[in-house]
């Protein structure tokens, strides 16, 4: 798949991951909330690392500003 996430989008997702991890390890979140946010955290981390968001792909959205070569 082509990368469809720009650097700002990836940084925001990485900050979300860091925030949730800190909240979990400081016991601010626990139980079912921690599980649900943990799932979103894993998904966000995966999309942040790969630069590909399947939801963006299916909606035809791209925050990647680089022009593709034809």
PQR file of N, CA, C, O and H, with PARSE charges and radii, in Angstrom:
ATOM      1  N   UNK A   1       0.824  -1.184   0.000 -0.4000 1.5000
ATOM      2  CA  UNK A   1       0.000   0.000   0.000 -0.0000 2.0000
ATOM      3  C   UNK A   1       0.867   1.247   0.000  0.5500 1.7000
ATOM      4  O   UNK A   1       1.976   1.247   0.536 -0.5500 1.4000
ATOM      5  N   UNK A   2       0.358   2.300  -0.599 -0.4000 1.5000
ATOM      6  CA  UNK A   2       1.060   3.581  -0.607 -0.0000 2.0000
ATOM      7  C   UNK A   2       0.873   4.271   0.733  0.5500 1.7000
ATOM      8  O   UNK A   2      -0.179   4.151   1.361 -0.5500 1.4000
ATOM      9  H   UNK A   2      -0.542   2.300  -1.034  0.4000 1.0000
ATOM     10  N   UNK A   3       1.894   4.990   1.165 -0.4000 1.5000
ATOM     11  CA  UNK A   3       1.787   5.745   2.407 -0.0000 2.0000
ATOM     12  C   UNK A   3       0.778   6.864   2.222  0.5500 1.7000
ATOM     13  O   UNK A   3       0.814   7.595   1.232 -0.5500 1.4000
ATOM     14  H   UNK A   3       2.748   5.087   0.655  0.4000 1.0000
ATOM     15  N   UNK A   4      -0.119   6.988   3.183 -0.4000 1.5000
ATOM     16  CA  UNK A   4      -1.142   8.018   3.081 -0.0000 2.0000
ATOM     17  C   UNK A   4      -1.224   8.885   4.340  0.5500 1.7000
ATOM     18  O   UNK A   4      -2.220   9.574   4.564 -0.5500 1.4000
ATOM     19  H   UNK A   4      -0.149   6.394   3.987  0.4000 1.0000
ATOM     20  N   UNK A   5      -0.173   8.843   5.158 -0.4000 1.5000
ATOM     21  CA  UNK A   5      -0.128   9.645   6.377 -0.0000 2.0000
ATOM     22  C   UNK A   5       1.057  10.597   6.330  0.5500 1.7000
ATOM     23  O   UNK A   5       2.186  10.190   6.056 -0.5500 1.4000
ATOM     24  H   UNK A   5       0.636   8.283   4.976  0.4000 1.0000
ATOM     25  N   UNK A   6       0.790  11.860   6.597 -0.4000 1.5000
ATOM     26  CA  UNK A   6       1.844  12.857   6.653 -0.0000 2.0000
ATOM     27  C   UNK A   6       2.552  12.831   7.995  0.5500 1.7000
ATOM     28  O   UNK A   6       2.135  12.126   8.915 -0.5500 1.4000
ATOM     29  H   UNK A   6      -0.127  12.191   6.820  0.4000 1.0000
ATOM     30  N   UNK A   7       3.622  13.600   8.103 -0.4000 1.5000
ATOM     31  CA  UNK A   7       4.427  13.588   9.322 -0.0000 2.0000
ATOM     32  C   UNK A   7       3.669  14.164  10.521  0.5500 1.7000
ATOM     33  O   UNK A   7       3.835  13.667  11.635 -0.5500 1.4000
ATOM     34  H   UNK A   7       3.961  14.173   7.356  0.4000 1.0000
ATOM     35  N   UNK A   8       2.855  15.183  10.328 -0.4000 1.5000
ATOM     36  CA  UNK A   8       2.087  15.759  11.437 -0.0000 2.0000
ATOM     37  C   UNK A   8       1.094  14.724  11.971  0.5500 1.7000
ATOM     38  O   UNK A   8       0.947  14.571  13.184 -0.5500 1.4000
ATOM     39  H   UNK A   8       2.721  15.587   9.422  0.4000 1.0000
ATOM     40  N   UNK A   9       0.425  14.027  11.081 -0.4000 1.5000
ATOM     41  CA  UNK A   9      -0.526  12.985  11.464 -0.0000 2.0000
ATOM     42  C   UNK A   9       0.178  11.883  12.265  0.5500 1.7000
ATOM     43  O   UNK A   9      -0.354  11.406  13.267 -0.5500 1.4000
ATOM     44  H   UNK A   9       0.545  14.151  10.096  0.4000 1.0000
ATOM     45  N   UNK A  10       1.344  11.493  11.834 -0.4000 1.5000
ATOM     46  CA  UNK A  10       2.099  10.442  12.522 -0.0000 2.0000
ATOM     47  C   UNK A  10       2.568  10.905  13.899  0.5500 1.7000
ATOM     48  O   UNK A  10       2.558  10.124  14.850 -0.5500 1.4000
ATOM     49  H   UNK A  10       1.776  11.881  11.021  0.4000 1.0000
ATOM     50  N   UNK A  11       2.976  12.164  14.015 -0.4000 1.5000
ATOM     51  CA  UNK A  11       3.423  12.698  15.300 -0.0000 2.0000
ATOM     52  C   UNK A  11       2.254  12.769  16.284  0.5500 1.7000
ATOM     53  O   UNK A  11       2.415  12.440  17.460 -0.5500 1.4000
ATOM     54  H   UNK A  11       2.984  12.799  13.242  0.4000 1.0000
ATOM     55  N   UNK A  12       1.097  13.189  15.818 -0.4000 1.5000
ATOM     56  CA  UNK A  12      -0.089  13.259  16.682 -0.0000 2.0000
ATOM     57  C   UNK A  12      -0.440  11.868  17.200  0.5500 1.7000
ATOM     58  O   UNK A  12      -0.749  11.702  18.380 -0.5500 1.4000
ATOM     59  H   UNK A  12       0.966  13.456  14.863  0.4000 1.0000
ATOM     60  N   UNK A  13      -0.393  10.878  16.327 -0.4000 1.5000
ATOM     61  CA  UNK A  13      -0.692   9.511  16.759 -0.0000 2.0000
ATOM     62  C   UNK A  13       0.353   9.001  17.749  0.5500 1.7000
ATOM     63  O   UNK A  13       0.011   8.301  18.702 -0.5500 1.4000
ATOM     64  H   UNK A  13      -0.142  11.013  15.368  0.4000 1.0000
ATOM     65  N   UNK A  14       1.602   9.339  17.534 -0.4000 1.5000
ATOM     66  CA  UNK A  14       2.659   8.924  18.457 -0.0000 2.0000
ATOM     67  C   UNK A  14       2.464   9.575  19.826  0.5500 1.7000
ATOM     68  O   UNK A  14       2.667   8.924  20.851 -0.5500 1.4000
ATOM     69  H   UNK A  14       1.879   9.907  16.760  0.4000 1.0000
ATOM     70  N   UNK A  15       2.074  10.843  19.854 -0.4000 1.5000
ATOM     71  CA  UNK A  15       1.788  11.517  21.119 -0.0000 2.0000
ATOM     72  C   UNK A  15       0.608  10.861  21.834  0.5500 1.7000
ATOM     73  O   UNK A  15       0.615  10.749  23.060 -0.5500 1.4000
ATOM     74  H   UNK A  15       1.909  11.371  19.021  0.4000 1.0000
ATOM     75  N   UNK A  16      -0.398  10.429  21.084 -0.4000 1.5000
ATOM     76  CA  UNK A  16      -1.528   9.708  21.657 -0.0000 2.0000
ATOM     77  C   UNK A  16      -1.057   8.411  22.305  0.5500 1.7000
ATOM     78  O   UNK A  16      -1.482   8.076  23.411 -0.5500 1.4000
ATOM     79  H   UNK A  16      -0.403  10.520  20.088  0.4000 1.0000
ATOM     80  N   UNK A  17      -0.192   7.691  21.628 -0.4000 1.5000
ATOM     81  CA  UNK A  17       0.344   6.435  22.160 -0.0000 2.0000
ATOM     82  C   UNK A  17       1.099   6.685  23.461  0.5500 1.7000
ATOM     83  O   UNK A  17       0.895   5.979  24.449 -0.5500 1.4000
ATOM     84  H   UNK A  17       0.153   7.963  20.730  0.4000 1.0000
ATOM     85  N   UNK A  18       1.965   7.684  23.461 -0.4000 1.5000
ATOM     86  CA  UNK A  18       2.742   7.998  24.657 -0.0000 2.0000
ATOM     87  C   UNK A  18       1.815   8.389  25.812  0.5500 1.7000
ATOM     88  O   UNK A  18       2.020   7.952  26.945 -0.5500 1.4000
ATOM     89  H   UNK A  18       2.132   8.257  22.659  0.4000 1.0000
ATOM     90  N   UNK A  19       0.812   9.196  25.534 -0.4000 1.5000
ATOM     91  CA  UNK A  19      -0.133   9.622  26.567 -0.0000 2.0000
ATOM     92  C   UNK A  19      -0.855   8.425  27.196  0.5500 1.7000
ATOM     93  O   UNK A  19      -0.943   8.326  28.420 -0.5500 1.4000
ATOM     94  H   UNK A  19       0.645   9.551  24.614  0.4000 1.0000
ATOM     95  N   UNK A  20      -1.362   7.536  26.376 -0.4000 1.5000
ATOM     96  CA  UNK A  20      -2.091   6.379  26.886 -0.0000 2.0000
ATOM     97  C   UNK A  20      -1.171   5.458  27.687  0.5500 1.7000
ATOM     98  O   UNK A  20      -1.576   4.934  28.724 -0.5500 1.4000
ATOM     99  H   UNK A  20      -1.291   7.617  25.382  0.4000 1.0000
ATOM    100  N   UNK A  21       0.048   5.258  27.222 -0.4000 1.5000
ATOM    101  CA  UNK A  21       1.005   4.417  27.963 -0.0000 2.0000
ATOM    102  C   UNK A  21       1.312   5.033  29.326  0.5500 1.7000
ATOM    103  O   UNK A  21       1.348   4.324  30.332 -0.5500 1.4000
ATOM    104  H   UNK A  21       0.377   5.684  26.379  0.4000 1.0000
ATOM    105  N   UNK A  22       1.532   6.335  29.366 -0.4000 1.5000
ATOM    106  CA  UNK A  22       1.803   7.008  30.642 -0.0000 2.0000
ATOM    107  C   UNK A  22       0.595   6.903  31.569  0.5500 1.7000
ATOM    108  O   UNK A  22       0.757   6.613  32.755 -0.5500 1.4000
ATOM    109  H   UNK A  22       1.503   6.910  28.549  0.4000 1.0000
ATOM    110  N   UNK A  23      -0.603   7.132  31.056 -0.4000 1.5000
ATOM    111  CA  UNK A  23      -1.806   7.020  31.880 -0.0000 2.0000
ATOM    112  C   UNK A  23      -1.992   5.610  32.417  0.5500 1.7000
ATOM    113  O   UNK A  23      -2.436   5.436  33.552 -0.5500 1.4000
ATOM    114  H   UNK A  23      -0.734   7.368  30.094  0.4000 1.0000
ATOM    115  N   UNK A  24      -1.661   4.610  31.628 -0.4000 1.5000
ATOM    116  CA  UNK A  24      -1.801   3.227  32.076 -0.0000 2.0000
ATOM    117  C   UNK A  24      -0.798   2.899  33.179  0.5500 1.7000
ATOM    118  O   UNK A  24      -1.172   2.325  34.202 -0.5500 1.4000
ATOM    119  H   UNK A  24      -1.299   4.751  30.706  0.4000 1.0000
ATOM    120  N   UNK A  25       0.457   3.253  32.985 -0.4000 1.5000
ATOM    121  CA  UNK A  25       1.478   2.901  33.963 -0.0000 2.0000
ATOM    122  C   UNK A  25       1.417   3.751  35.232  0.5500 1.7000
ATOM    123  O   UNK A  25       2.023   3.383  36.238 -0.5500 1.4000
ATOM    124  H   UNK A  25       0.761   3.720  32.154  0.4000 1.0000
ATOM    125  N   UNK A  26       0.711   4.863  35.210 -0.4000 1.5000
ATOM    126  CA  UNK A  26       0.502   5.647  36.430 -0.0000 2.0000
ATOM    127  C   UNK A  26      -0.840   5.306  37.074  0.5500 1.7000
ATOM    128  O   UNK A  26      -1.273   5.984  38.005 -0.5500 1.4000
ATOM    129  H   UNK A  26       0.219   5.162  34.393  0.4000 1.0000
ATOM    130  N   UNK A  27      -1.494   4.263  36.583 -0.4000 1.5000
ATOM    131  CA  UNK A  27      -2.774   3.754  37.104 -0.0000 2.0000
ATOM    132  C   UNK A  27      -3.907   4.773  37.060  0.5500 1.7000
ATOM    133  O   UNK A  27      -4.818   4.725  37.887 -0.5500 1.4000
ATOM    134  H   UNK A  27      -1.142   3.712  35.827  0.4000 1.0000
ATOM    135  N   UNK A  28      -3.856   5.680  36.119 -0.4000 1.5000
ATOM    136  CA  UNK A  28      -4.957   6.615  35.930 -0.0000 2.0000
ATOM    137  C   UNK A  28      -6.100   5.918  35.204  0.5500 1.7000
ATOM    138  O   UNK A  28      -7.270   6.168  35.494 -0.5500 1.4000
ATOM    139  H   UNK A  28      -3.116   5.719  35.447  0.4000 1.0000
ATOM    140  N   UNK A  29      -5.761   5.046  34.261 -0.4000 1.5000
ATOM    141  CA  UNK A  29      -6.778   4.257  33.568 -0.0000 2.0000
ATOM    142  C   UNK A  29      -6.568   2.782  33.912  0.5500 1.7000
ATOM    143  O   UNK A  29      -5.440   2.316  34.072 -0.5500 1.4000
ATOM    144  H   UNK A  29      -4.810   4.843  34.025  0.4000 1.0000
ATOM    145  N   UNK A  30      -7.677   2.068  34.019 -0.4000 1.5000
ATOM    146  CA  UNK A  30      -7.599   0.636  34.303 -0.0000 2.0000
ATOM    147  C   UNK A  30      -8.899  -0.018  33.846  0.5500 1.7000
ATOM    148  O   UNK A  30      -9.832   0.663  33.422 -0.5500 1.4000
ATOM    149  H   UNK A  30      -8.593   2.446  33.889  0.4000 1.0000
ATOM    150  N   UNK A  31      -8.947  -1.313  33.934 -0.4000 1.5000
ATOM    151  CA  UNK A  31     -10.149  -2.060  33.585 -0.0000 2.0000
ATOM    152  C   UNK A  31     -10.451  -2.036  32.101  0.5500 1.7000
ATOM    153  O   UNK A  31      -9.549  -2.066  31.264 -0.5500 1.4000
ATOM    154  H   UNK A  31      -8.188  -1.866  34.278  0.4000 1.0000
ATOM    155  N   UNK A  32     -11.739  -1.982  31.790 -0.4000 1.5000
ATOM    156  CA  UNK A  32     -12.196  -2.045  30.404 -0.0000 2.0000
ATOM    157  C   UNK A  32     -11.743  -0.829  29.609  0.5500 1.7000
ATOM    158  O   UNK A  32     -11.481  -0.932  28.410 -0.5500 1.4000
ATOM    159  H   UNK A  32     -12.471  -1.957  32.470  0.4000 1.0000
ATOM    160  N   UNK A  33     -11.650   0.322  30.268 -0.4000 1.5000
ATOM    161  CA  UNK A  33     -11.177   1.536  29.586 -0.0000 2.0000
ATOM    162  C   UNK A  33      -9.739   1.339  29.123  0.5500 1.7000
ATOM    163  O   UNK A  33      -9.385   1.718  28.007 -0.5500 1.4000
ATOM    164  H   UNK A  33     -11.862   0.405  31.242  0.4000 1.0000
ATOM    165  N   UNK A  34      -8.912   0.750  29.978 -0.4000 1.5000
ATOM    166  CA  UNK A  34      -7.515   0.495  29.621 -0.0000 2.0000
ATOM    167  C   UNK A  34      -7.416  -0.488  28.462  0.5500 1.7000
ATOM    168  O   UNK A  34      -6.558  -0.340  27.592 -0.5500 1.4000
ATOM    169  H   UNK A  34      -9.199   0.442  30.885  0.4000 1.0000
ATOM    170  N   UNK A  35      -8.284  -1.484  28.448 -0.4000 1.5000
ATOM    171  CA  UNK A  35      -8.264  -2.466  27.357 -0.0000 2.0000
ATOM    172  C   UNK A  35      -8.651  -1.810  26.035  0.5500 1.7000
ATOM    173  O   UNK A  35      -7.985  -2.008  25.019 -0.5500 1.4000
ATOM    174  H   UNK A  35      -8.981  -1.604  29.155  0.4000 1.0000
ATOM    175  N   UNK A  36      -9.724  -1.034  26.052 -0.4000 1.5000
ATOM    176  CA  UNK A  36     -10.183  -0.372  24.823 -0.0000 2.0000
ATOM    177  C   UNK A  36      -9.136   0.617  24.319  0.5500 1.7000
ATOM    178  O   UNK A  36      -8.810   0.633  23.132 -0.5500 1.4000
ATOM    179  H   UNK A  36     -10.265  -0.873  26.878  0.4000 1.0000
ATOM    180  N   UNK A  37      -8.609   1.443  25.229 -0.4000 1.5000
ATOM    181  CA  UNK A  37      -7.583   2.404  24.816 -0.0000 2.0000
ATOM    182  C   UNK A  37      -6.294   1.687  24.403  0.5500 1.7000
ATOM    183  O   UNK A  37      -5.561   2.174  23.542 -0.5500 1.4000
ATOM    184  H   UNK A  37      -8.873   1.430  26.193  0.4000 1.0000
ATOM    185  N   UNK A  38      -6.021   0.538  25.010 -0.4000 1.5000
ATOM    186  CA  UNK A  38      -4.850  -0.256  24.613 -0.0000 2.0000
ATOM    187  C   UNK A  38      -4.963  -0.749  23.184  0.5500 1.7000
ATOM    188  O   UNK A  38      -3.979  -0.759  22.444 -0.5500 1.4000
ATOM    189  H   UNK A  38      -6.616   0.141  25.709  0.4000 1.0000
ATOM    190  N   UNK A  39      -6.163  -1.157  22.797 -0.4000 1.5000
ATOM    191  CA  UNK A  39      -6.389  -1.604  21.415 -0.0000 2.0000
ATOM    192  C   UNK A  39      -6.165  -0.446  20.444  0.5500 1.7000
ATOM    193  O   UNK A  39      -5.493  -0.607  19.425 -0.5500 1.4000
ATOM    194  H   UNK A  39      -6.962  -1.148  23.398  0.4000 1.0000
ATOM    195  N   UNK A  40      -6.732   0.727  20.763 -0.4000 1.5000
ATOM    196  CA  UNK A  40      -6.526   1.903  19.912 -0.0000 2.0000
ATOM    197  C   UNK A  40      -5.058   2.310  19.873  0.5500 1.7000
ATOM    198  O   UNK A  40      -4.564   2.779  18.848 -0.5500 1.4000
ATOM    199  H   UNK A  40      -7.277   0.858  21.591  0.4000 1.0000
ATOM    200  N   UNK A  41      -4.366   2.129  20.992 -0.4000 1.5000
ATOM    201  CA  UNK A  41      -2.951   2.472  21.058 -0.0000 2.0000
ATOM    202  C   UNK A  41      -2.123   1.584  20.137  0.5500 1.7000
ATOM    203  O   UNK A  41      -1.247   2.070  19.422 -0.5500 1.4000
ATOM    204  H   UNK A  41      -4.767   1.748  21.825  0.4000 1.0000
ATOM    205  N   UNK A  42      -2.398   0.292  20.154 -0.4000 1.5000
ATOM    206  CA  UNK A  42      -1.662  -0.638  19.287 -0.0000 2.0000
ATOM    207  C   UNK A  42      -1.921  -0.310  17.822  0.5500 1.7000
ATOM    208  O   UNK A  42      -0.995  -0.308  17.011 -0.5500 1.4000
ATOM    209  H   UNK A  42      -3.109  -0.103  20.735  0.4000 1.0000
ATOM    210  N   UNK A  43      -3.173  -0.033  17.482 -0.4000 1.5000
ATOM    211  CA  UNK A  43      -3.514   0.322  16.101 -0.0000 2.0000
ATOM    212  C   UNK A  43      -2.821   1.623  15.699  0.5500 1.7000
ATOM    213  O   UNK A  43      -2.261   1.721  14.607 -0.5500 1.4000
ATOM    214  H   UNK A  43      -3.925  -0.035  18.141  0.4000 1.0000
ATOM    215  N   UNK A  44      -2.860   2.616  16.580 -0.4000 1.5000
ATOM    216  CA  UNK A  44      -2.219   3.904  16.284 -0.0000 2.0000
ATOM    217  C   UNK A  44      -0.716   3.755  16.118  0.5500 1.7000
ATOM    218  O   UNK A  44      -0.121   4.365  15.230 -0.5500 1.4000
ATOM    219  H   UNK A  44      -3.315   2.537  17.467  0.4000 1.0000
ATOM    220  N   UNK A  45      -0.101   2.943  16.972 -0.4000 1.5000
ATOM    221  CA  UNK A  45       1.341   2.724  16.874 -0.0000 2.0000
ATOM    222  C   UNK A  45       1.692   2.035  15.552  0.5500 1.7000
ATOM    223  O   UNK A  45       2.670   2.406  14.902 -0.5500 1.4000
ATOM    224  H   UNK A  45      -0.585   2.447  17.693  0.4000 1.0000
ATOM    225  N   UNK A  46       0.908   1.045  15.157 -0.4000 1.5000
ATOM    226  CA  UNK A  46       1.149   0.340  13.896 -0.0000 2.0000
ATOM    227  C   UNK A  46       1.033   1.287  12.704  0.5500 1.7000
ATOM    228  O   UNK A  46       1.886   1.282  11.817 -0.5500 1.4000
ATOM    229  H   UNK A  46       0.114   0.743  15.685  0.4000 1.0000
ATOM    230  N   UNK A  47      -0.027   2.103  12.686 -0.4000 1.5000
ATOM    231  CA  UNK A  47      -0.199   3.025  11.557 -0.0000 2.0000
ATOM    232  C   UNK A  47       0.866   4.110  11.571  0.5500 1.7000
ATOM    233  O   UNK A  47       1.287   4.585  10.517 -0.5500 1.4000
ATOM    234  H   UNK A  47      -0.720   2.108  13.407  0.4000 1.0000
ATOM    235  N   UNK A  48       1.300   4.501  12.761 -0.4000 1.5000
ATOM    236  CA  UNK A  48       2.353   5.519  12.882 -0.0000 2.0000
ATOM    237  C   UNK A  48       3.673   4.999  12.317  0.5500 1.7000
ATOM    238  O   UNK A  48       4.380   5.718  11.611 -0.5500 1.4000
ATOM    239  H   UNK A  48       0.957   4.115  13.617  0.4000 1.0000
ATOM    240  N   UNK A  49       3.994   3.759  12.630 -0.4000 1.5000
ATOM    241  CA  UNK A  49       5.256   3.174  12.166 -0.0000 2.0000
ATOM    242  C   UNK A  49       5.238   2.929  10.658  0.5500 1.7000
ATOM    243  O   UNK A  49       6.217   3.212   9.969 -0.5500 1.4000
ATOM    244  H   UNK A  49       3.420   3.175  13.204  0.4000 1.0000
ATOM    245  N   UNK A  50       4.132   2.407  10.152 -0.4000 1.5000
ATOM    246  CA  UNK A  50       4.068   2.063   8.728 -0.0000 2.0000
ATOM    247  C   UNK A  50       3.751   3.257   7.833  0.5500 1.7000
ATOM    248  O   UNK A  50       4.131   3.272   6.662 -0.5500 1.4000
ATOM    249  H   UNK A  50       3.336   2.177  10.712  0.4000 1.0000
ATOM    250  N   UNK A  51       3.053   4.263   8.380 -0.4000 1.5000
ATOM    251  CA  UNK A  51       2.661   5.409   7.565 -0.0000 2.0000
ATOM    252  C   UNK A  51       1.458   5.132   6.688  0.5500 1.7000
ATOM    253  O   UNK A  51       1.159   5.896   5.770 -0.5500 1.4000
ATOM    254  H   UNK A  51       2.745   4.251   9.331  0.4000 1.0000
ATOM    255  N   UNK A  52       0.766   4.035   6.973 -0.4000 1.5000
ATOM    256  CA  UNK A  52      -0.406   3.653   6.189 -0.0000 2.0000
ATOM    257  C   UNK A  52      -1.591   3.488   7.134  0.5500 1.7000
ATOM    258  O   UNK A  52      -1.515   2.741   8.109 -0.5500 1.4000
ATOM    259  H   UNK A  52       1.009   3.415   7.718  0.4000 1.0000
ATOM    260  N   UNK A  53      -2.678   4.184   6.843 -0.4000 1.5000
ATOM    261  CA  UNK A  53      -3.901   4.070   7.629 -0.0000 2.0000
ATOM    262  C   UNK A  53      -4.973   3.422   6.747  0.5500 1.7000
ATOM    263  O   UNK A  53      -5.395   4.019   5.757 -0.5500 1.4000
ATOM    264  H   UNK A  53      -2.740   4.790   6.050  0.4000 1.0000
ATOM    265  N   UNK A  54      -5.416   2.211   7.095 -0.4000 1.5000
ATOM    266  CA  UNK A  54      -6.439   1.549   6.278 -0.0000 2.0000
ATOM    267  C   UNK A  54      -7.746   2.341   6.197  0.5500 1.7000
ATOM    268  O   UNK A  54      -8.417   2.318   5.165 -0.5500 1.4000
ATOM    269  H   UNK A  54      -5.073   1.726   7.900  0.4000 1.0000
ATOM    270  N   UNK A  55      -8.106   3.030   7.256 -0.4000 1.5000
ATOM    271  CA  UNK A  55      -9.340   3.833   7.231 -0.0000 2.0000
ATOM    272  C   UNK A  55      -9.204   4.972   6.229  0.5500 1.7000
ATOM    273  O   UNK A  55     -10.141   5.259   5.483 -0.5500 1.4000
ATOM    274  H   UNK A  55      -7.561   3.049   8.094  0.4000 1.0000
ATOM    275  N   UNK A  56      -8.040   5.623   6.207 -0.4000 1.5000
ATOM    276  CA  UNK A  56      -7.803   6.685   5.220 -0.0000 2.0000
ATOM    277  C   UNK A  56      -7.884   6.108   3.806  0.5500 1.7000
ATOM    278  O   UNK A  56      -8.459   6.723   2.908 -0.5500 1.4000
ATOM    279  H   UNK A  56      -7.280   5.390   6.813  0.4000 1.0000
ATOM    280  N   UNK A  57      -7.307   4.930   3.621 -0.4000 1.5000
ATOM    281  CA  UNK A  57      -7.299   4.303   2.293 -0.0000 2.0000
ATOM    282  C   UNK A  57      -8.731   4.040   1.816  0.5500 1.7000
ATOM    283  O   UNK A  57      -9.063   4.327   0.666 -0.5500 1.4000
ATOM    284  H   UNK A  57      -6.840   4.431   4.350  0.4000 1.0000
ATOM    285  N   UNK A  58      -9.571   3.498   2.690 -0.4000 1.5000
ATOM    286  CA  UNK A  58     -10.930   3.174   2.272 -0.0000 2.0000
ATOM    287  C   UNK A  58     -11.776   4.426   2.050  0.5500 1.7000
ATOM    288  O   UNK A  58     -12.732   4.393   1.275 -0.5500 1.4000
ATOM    289  H   UNK A  58      -9.301   3.264   3.624  0.4000 1.0000
ATOM    290  N   UNK A  59     -11.434   5.534   2.724 -0.4000 1.5000
ATOM    291  CA  UNK A  59     -12.168   6.781   2.538 -0.0000 2.0000
ATOM    292  C   UNK A  59     -11.557   7.684   1.470  0.5500 1.7000
ATOM    293  O   UNK A  59     -12.128   8.720   1.131 -0.5500 1.4000
ATOM    294  H   UNK A  59     -10.657   5.561   3.354  0.4000 1.0000
ATOM    295  N   UNK A  60     -10.400   7.295   0.942 -0.4000 1.5000
ATOM    296  CA  UNK A  60      -9.749   8.078  -0.095 -0.0000 2.0000
ATOM    297  C   UNK A  60      -9.058   9.323   0.438  0.5500 1.7000
ATOM    298  O   UNK A  60      -8.886  10.296  -0.296 -0.5500 1.4000
ATOM    299  H   UNK A  60      -9.936   6.453   1.218  0.4000 1.0000
ATOM    300  N   UNK A  61      -8.661   9.306   1.706 -0.4000 1.5000
ATOM    301  CA  UNK A  61      -8.014  10.448   2.345 -0.0000 2.0000
ATOM    302  C   UNK A  61      -6.507  10.225   2.363  0.5500 1.7000
ATOM    303  O   UNK A  61      -6.040   9.098   2.527 -0.5500 1.4000
ATOM    304  H   UNK A  61      -8.801   8.515   2.302  0.4000 1.0000
ATOM    305  N   UNK A  62      -5.756  11.296   2.195 -0.4000 1.5000
ATOM    306  CA  UNK A  62      -4.308  11.233   2.326 -0.0000 2.0000
ATOM    307  C   UNK A  62      -3.816  12.530   2.951  0.5500 1.7000
ATOM    308  O   UNK A  62      -4.130  13.618   2.468 -0.5500 1.4000
ATOM    309  H   UNK A  62      -6.135  12.212   2.062  0.4000 1.0000
ATOM    310  N   UNK A  63      -3.034  12.410   4.040 -0.4000 1.5000
ATOM    311  CA  UNK A  63      -2.424  13.587   4.649 -0.0000 2.0000
ATOM    312  C   UNK A  63      -0.959  13.682   4.261  0.5500 1.7000
ATOM    313  O   UNK A  63      -0.242  14.564   4.735 -0.5500 1.4000
ATOM    314  H   UNK A  63      -2.779  11.526   4.431  0.4000 1.0000
ATOM    315  N   UNK A  64      -0.516  12.783   3.406 -0.4000 1.5000
ATOM    316  CA  UNK A  64       0.861  12.779   2.927 -0.0000 2.0000
ATOM    317  C   UNK A  64       1.006  13.841   1.837  0.5500 1.7000
ATOM    318  O   UNK A  64       0.318  13.779   0.818 -0.5500 1.4000
ATOM    319  H   UNK A  64      -1.098  12.067   3.021  0.4000 1.0000
ATOM    320  N   UNK A  65       1.876  14.792   2.040 -0.4000 1.5000
ATOM    321  CA  UNK A  65       2.017  15.916   1.107 -0.0000 2.0000
ATOM    322  C   UNK A  65       2.980  15.626  -0.034  0.5500 1.7000
ATOM    323  O   UNK A  65       3.065  16.414  -0.976 -0.5500 1.4000
ATOM    324  H   UNK A  65       2.434  14.842   2.868  0.4000 1.0000
ATOM    325  N   UNK A  66       3.706  14.517   0.027 -0.4000 1.5000
ATOM    326  CA  UNK A  66       4.680  14.203  -1.026 -0.0000 2.0000
ATOM    327  C   UNK A  66       3.953  13.822  -2.300  0.5500 1.7000
ATOM    328  O   UNK A  66       2.987  13.059  -2.278 -0.5500 1.4000
ATOM    329  H   UNK A  66       3.636  13.877   0.793  0.4000 1.0000
ATOM    330  N   UNK A  67       4.427  14.359  -3.402 -0.4000 1.5000
ATOM    331  CA  UNK A  67       3.846  14.016  -4.697 -0.0000 2.0000
ATOM    332  C   UNK A  67       4.413  12.700  -5.159  0.5500 1.7000
ATOM    333  O   UNK A  67       5.610  12.440  -5.028 -0.5500 1.4000
ATOM    334  H   UNK A  67       5.211  14.979  -3.420  0.4000 1.0000
ATOM    335  N   UNK A  68       3.541  11.869  -5.701 -0.4000 1.5000
ATOM    336  CA  UNK A  68       3.955  10.549  -6.176 -0.0000 2.0000
ATOM    337  C   UNK A  68       4.446  10.644  -7.614  0.5500 1.7000
ATOM    338  O   UNK A  68       3.917  11.397  -8.432 -0.5500 1.4000
ATOM    339  H   UNK A  68       2.570  12.080  -5.807  0.4000 1.0000
ATOM    340  N   UNK A  69       5.459   9.867  -7.884 -0.4000 1.5000
ATOM    341  CA  UNK A  69       5.994   9.833  -9.238 -0.0000 2.0000
ATOM    342  C   UNK A  69       5.169   8.925 -10.100  0.5500 1.7000
ATOM    343  O   UNK A  69       4.764   7.848  -9.664 -0.5500 1.4000
ATOM    344  H   UNK A  69       5.889   9.256  -7.220  0.4000 1.0000
ATOM    345  N   UNK A  70       4.911   9.346 -11.323 -0.4000 1.5000
ATOM    346  CA  UNK A  70       4.075   8.551 -12.227 -0.0000 2.0000
ATOM    347  C   UNK A  70       4.902   7.699 -13.122  0.5500 1.7000
ATOM    348  O   UNK A  70       4.361   6.964 -13.948 -0.5500 1.4000
ATOM    349  H   UNK A  70       5.240  10.221 -11.677  0.4000 1.0000
TER
END
